[in-house]
Amino acid sequence: MTGMAVTLFVLAALLILMACVPADRWRALRSRTYPSGEELTTSSVVVGRVCLLVMAGLGIWQGIDMLRLAAH
């Protein structure tokens, strides 16, 4: 159980780091990988960040729950 909790914490940390990437870098990455696509709007970047932070929060919550279960 503790191995799963550690994995969840590491994944949550990576998701938080992804949410901290500046919008300009996301736009540059998208223009390189999909040059004919539309420009990313600011609202789409914000929605992406919110989704990443919600997933990180759920991962932290599940990791704490796993540690609680391992203690019993």
C-alpha contacts under 8 A as a table, 3 or more apart, distances in Angstrom:
res1	aa1	res2	aa2	distance
1	M	4	M	5.25
1	M	5	A	6.34
1	M	66	M	6.01
1	M	67	L	6.91
1	M	69	L	7.66
1	M	70	A	5.69
2	T	5	A	4.90
2	T	6	V	6.14
2	T	66	M	6.86
2	T	67	L	6.06
2	T	70	A	6.69
3	G	6	V	5.16
3	G	7	T	6.20
4	M	7	T	5.01
4	M	8	L	6.19
4	M	63	G	7.33
4	M	66	M	7.34
5	A	8	L	5.07
5	A	9	F	6.23
5	A	62	Q	7.43
5	A	63	G	4.25
5	A	64	I	7.01
5	A	66	M	5.65
5	A	67	L	6.34
6	V	9	F	5.06
6	V	10	V	6.18
6	V	63	G	7.06
7	T	10	V	5.17
7	T	11	L	6.11
8	L	11	L	5.05
8	L	12	A	6.03
8	L	59	G	5.40
8	L	60	I	6.60
8	L	62	Q	7.33
8	L	63	G	5.55
9	F	12	A	5.01
9	F	13	A	6.18
9	F	59	G	6.62
9	F	60	I	5.81
9	F	63	G	6.26
10	V	13	A	5.06
10	V	14	L	6.29
11	L	14	L	5.09
11	L	15	L	6.22
11	L	56	A	7.38
11	L	59	G	7.32
12	A	15	L	5.05
12	A	16	I	6.20
12	A	55	M	7.36
12	A	56	A	4.23
12	A	57	G	7.10
12	A	59	G	5.60
12	A	60	I	6.31
13	A	16	I	5.11
13	A	17	L	6.22
13	A	56	A	7.13
14	L	17	L	5.00
14	L	18	M	6.17
15	L	18	M	5.00
15	L	19	A	6.26
15	L	52	L	5.71
15	L	53	L	6.82
15	L	55	M	7.47
15	L	56	A	5.73
16	I	19	A	5.03
16	I	20	C	6.46
16	I	52	L	6.82
16	I	53	L	6.07
16	I	56	A	6.39
17	L	20	C	5.13
17	L	21	V	6.85
18	M	21	V	5.52
18	M	52	L	7.45
19	A	48	G	7.77
19	A	49	R	4.94
19	A	50	V	7.89
19	A	52	L	6.03
19	A	53	L	6.73
20	C	49	R	7.92
21	V	25	R	6.85
21	V	26	W	7.38
22	P	25	R	5.60
22	P	26	W	6.85
23	A	26	W	5.10
23	A	27	R	6.18
23	A	42	T	7.78
23	A	45	V	6.57
24	D	27	R	5.05
24	D	28	A	6.10
25	R	28	A	4.99
25	R	29	L	6.06
26	W	29	L	5.12
26	W	30	R	6.11
27	R	30	R	5.12
27	R	31	S	6.12
27	R	39	E	7.22
27	R	40	L	6.20
28	A	31	S	5.13
28	A	32	R	6.22
29	L	32	R	5.18
29	L	33	T	6.19
30	R	33	T	5.21
30	R	34	Y	5.59
30	R	35	P	7.18
30	R	37	G	8.00
31	S	34	Y	5.28
31	S	35	P	4.56
31	S	36	S	7.63
31	S	37	G	7.24
31	S	39	E	7.84
32	R	35	P	5.67
34	Y	37	G	5.55
40	L	44	S	6.48
40	L	45	V	7.09
41	T	44	S	5.35
41	T	45	V	6.60
42	T	45	V	5.18
42	T	46	V	6.26
43	S	46	V	5.00
43	S	47	V	6.12
44	S	47	V	5.04
44	S	48	G	6.12
45	V	48	G	5.03
45	V	49	R	6.21
46	V	49	R	5.06
46	V	50	V	6.15
47	V	50	V	5.08
47	V	51	C	6.18
48	G	51	C	5.14
48	G	52	L	6.22
49	R	52	L	5.08
49	R	53	L	6.14
50	V	53	L	5.15
50	V	54	V	6.06
51	C	54	V	5.12
51	C	55	M	6.15
52	L	55	M	5.18
52	L	56	A	6.15
53	L	56	A	4.93
53	L	57	G	6.08
54	V	57	G	5.02
54	V	58	L	6.20
55	M	58	L	5.08
55	M	59	G	6.15
56	A	59	G	4.97
56	A	60	I	6.21
57	G	60	I	5.12
57	G	61	W	6.13
58	L	61	W	4.99
58	L	62	Q	6.06
59	G	62	Q	5.09
59	G	63	G	6.01
60	I	63	G	4.96
60	I	64	I	6.17
61	W	64	I	5.24
61	W	65	D	6.21
62	Q	65	D	4.92
62	Q	66	M	6.08
63	G	66	M	5.00
63	G	67	L	6.28
64	I	67	L	5.09
64	I	68	R	6.18
65	D	68	R	4.98
65	D	69	L	6.17
66	M	69	L	5.05
66	M	70	A	6.09
67	L	70	A	5.00
67	L	71	A	6.25
68	R	71	A	5.24
68	R	72	H	6.83
69	L	72	H	5.43
